[in-house]
Structures are given as structure tokens and as C-alpha cells.
């Protein structure tokens, strides 16, 4: 009985670890999107500055 309970908790731990990894990946994707948006905004601002100056 003890062994099966241990296995159950081990599986739970592994599942939790996998979920955490997935969350981290999602955060990375969001950061990449933010960087892309920033780059696009900078590129949009630069020509505006050139025409203004």
C-alpha cells in the first residue's frame, strides 16, 4: 500500500513539474511578442522622426 501511494504522489509531482514547464514556455512566448511589438514600434517611430527632422 505504501508503495502505490508513493507512486501516486510521484506521478502528481511529475505532472505538476510538467505544468510549470508549460507555463514558463508561455511566458517566453509572451516576452518574444513584446520584443517584436517594441521593435515594430521603434521602426514606426524612426521614420516619423526622420520626416519630422
N, C-alpha and C positions, 0 to 999 in steps of 0.2 A: 504493500500500500504506500509506503513512504516513497518508494522509487517512482511509482506512477505520479504521485503528487509532485515530486521533484521535476519529472519530465514536463508536467503541465506548466509549472512555473517557468521552466527553461524556455518552453515554446512561447509563453507570454512575453518573456524578456526579449526573445529574438524578434517577435512581432513588433514590440514597442521600438526596438532599435531600428527596424526597417522603416517604421513610420517616421521616426525622427530624421532618418536619412532623406526620405522623400520630401519632408518639409524643408530641409536645407537646400535641396535641389531647386525647389520652387522659389526660395528666397534668391538664389543665384540668378535664376531666370529674370526675376523682377529687377535685380540690380542691372543686369545686362540691358533690359528695356530702358531703364532710367538713363544709362550711359548713352544709349542710342538716341533717346529723346534729347538729352543735353547736347550731343554732337549736332543733331539736326537743328536745334535752337541756335547754337553758336553759328552754324553755317548760314542760317537765315539772318542772324544779326549782322554778320560780317558784310554781306553785300549792301545791307541797309546803311551801315557805317560808311562804306565806300561811296555810296551815292550822296550821303549827307556831307562828307568832307570835300 
